[in-house]
């Protein structure tokens, strides 16, 4: 499968909530959660080295339609519902169409 749709998002955690936010986002990889879907090909959670309350999310999906369908489900909505209490303000979001690169963990 190839990545046909992706995005980057940046969230700022409330003071003292960055670890909880990272754990919540990483729970998206658990079986039954959105990033465990066969349609999610890239799911990367990073903290800023200079501003540890800043969390960066990179996702790559087989298609935009698959992303929206998976995120409309109960598991994804349960995670999304918890994010609001852990962040300050609105996050930034940039969608994209990947053209190449490498990911290895």
PELINRA-V598001 format. One record per residue. N is the residue number from 0. SS is DSSP state (H for helix, E for strand, C for the rest). OMEGA is omega in degrees with one decimal (* if undefined). BURIAL is b if it has 9 or more other C-alpha atoms within 8 Angstrom, else e. Layout:
n:N ss:SS omega:OMEGA burial:BURIAL
n:N ss:SS omega:OMEGA burial:BURIAL
This chain:
n:0 ss:C omega:176.8 burial:e
n:1 ss:C omega:178.2 burial:e
n:2 ss:C omega:178.5 burial:b
n:3 ss:C omega:-177.9 burial:b
n:4 ss:E omega:176.5 burial:b
n:5 ss:E omega:176.3 burial:b
n:6 ss:E omega:170.0 burial:b
n:7 ss:E omega:174.4 burial:b
n:8 ss:E omega:176.3 burial:b
n:9 ss:E omega:179.0 burial:b
n:10 ss:E omega:174.2 burial:b
n:11 ss:E omega:-179.8 burial:b
n:12 ss:E omega:171.5 burial:b
n:13 ss:C omega:178.4 burial:b
n:14 ss:C omega:179.6 burial:e
n:15 ss:C omega:-175.6 burial:e
n:16 ss:C omega:-175.4 burial:b
n:17 ss:H omega:-180.0 burial:b
n:18 ss:H omega:179.2 burial:e
n:19 ss:H omega:178.1 burial:e
n:20 ss:H omega:178.3 burial:b
n:21 ss:H omega:179.8 burial:b
n:22 ss:H omega:178.4 burial:e
n:23 ss:H omega:179.7 burial:b
n:24 ss:H omega:178.6 burial:b
n:25 ss:H omega:175.8 burial:b
n:26 ss:H omega:174.8 burial:e
n:27 ss:H omega:178.4 burial:b
n:28 ss:H omega:-178.2 burial:b
n:29 ss:C omega:179.6 burial:b
n:30 ss:C omega:-179.6 burial:e
n:31 ss:C omega:178.5 burial:e
n:32 ss:C omega:-168.9 burial:b
n:33 ss:H omega:-176.4 burial:b
n:34 ss:H omega:175.3 burial:b
n:35 ss:H omega:179.6 burial:b
n:36 ss:C omega:175.9 burial:b
n:37 ss:C omega:-179.6 burial:e
n:38 ss:C omega:176.2 burial:b
n:39 ss:E omega:-174.7 burial:b
n:40 ss:E omega:177.8 burial:b
n:41 ss:E omega:175.6 burial:e
n:42 ss:E omega:-173.5 burial:b
n:43 ss:E omega:177.6 burial:e
n:44 ss:E omega:-178.1 burial:b
n:45 ss:E omega:170.7 burial:e
n:46 ss:E omega:174.9 burial:b
n:47 ss:C omega:178.1 burial:b
n:48 ss:C omega:-176.6 burial:e
n:49 ss:C omega:-179.6 burial:e
n:50 ss:C omega:-170.2 burial:e
n:51 ss:C omega:174.5 burial:b
n:52 ss:C omega:179.0 burial:b
n:53 ss:E omega:-176.8 burial:b
n:54 ss:E omega:178.9 burial:b
n:55 ss:E omega:179.4 burial:b
n:56 ss:E omega:174.6 burial:b
n:57 ss:E omega:178.7 burial:b
n:58 ss:E omega:174.1 burial:b
n:59 ss:E omega:-174.7 burial:b
n:60 ss:E omega:178.0 burial:b
n:61 ss:C omega:177.1 burial:b
n:62 ss:C omega:176.0 burial:b
n:63 ss:H omega:179.2 burial:b
n:64 ss:H omega:178.2 burial:e
n:65 ss:H omega:178.5 burial:b
n:66 ss:H omega:-177.8 burial:b
n:67 ss:H omega:179.5 burial:e
n:68 ss:H omega:-179.7 burial:e
n:69 ss:H omega:-178.1 burial:b
n:70 ss:H omega:174.3 burial:b
n:71 ss:C omega:-177.7 burial:e
n:72 ss:C omega:-176.0 burial:e
n:73 ss:H omega:-177.8 burial:e
n:74 ss:H omega:180.0 burial:b
n:75 ss:H omega:-178.4 burial:b
n:76 ss:H omega:177.0 burial:b
n:77 ss:H omega:177.9 burial:e
n:78 ss:H omega:-179.1 burial:b
n:79 ss:H omega:-178.7 burial:e
n:80 ss:H omega:-178.9 burial:e
n:81 ss:H omega:-175.8 burial:e
n:82 ss:H omega:-175.7 burial:b
n:83 ss:H omega:-179.3 burial:e
n:84 ss:H omega:-175.2 burial:e
n:85 ss:H omega:-175.6 burial:b
n:86 ss:E omega:176.1 burial:b
n:87 ss:C omega:175.2 burial:b
n:88 ss:C omega:179.3 burial:e
n:89 ss:C omega:174.7 burial:e
n:90 ss:C omega:174.1 burial:e
n:91 ss:E omega:-174.1 burial:e
n:92 ss:E omega:176.7 burial:e
n:93 ss:E omega:177.1 burial:e
n:94 ss:E omega:-177.7 burial:e
n:95 ss:E omega:171.6 burial:e
n:96 ss:C omega:-178.6 burial:e
n:97 ss:C omega:178.4 burial:b
n:98 ss:C omega:178.0 burial:e
n:99 ss:C omega:179.4 burial:e
n:100 ss:C omega:-175.9 burial:e
n:101 ss:C omega:172.9 burial:e
n:102 ss:C omega:178.5 burial:e
n:103 ss:C omega:-179.0 burial:e
n:104 ss:C omega:* burial:e
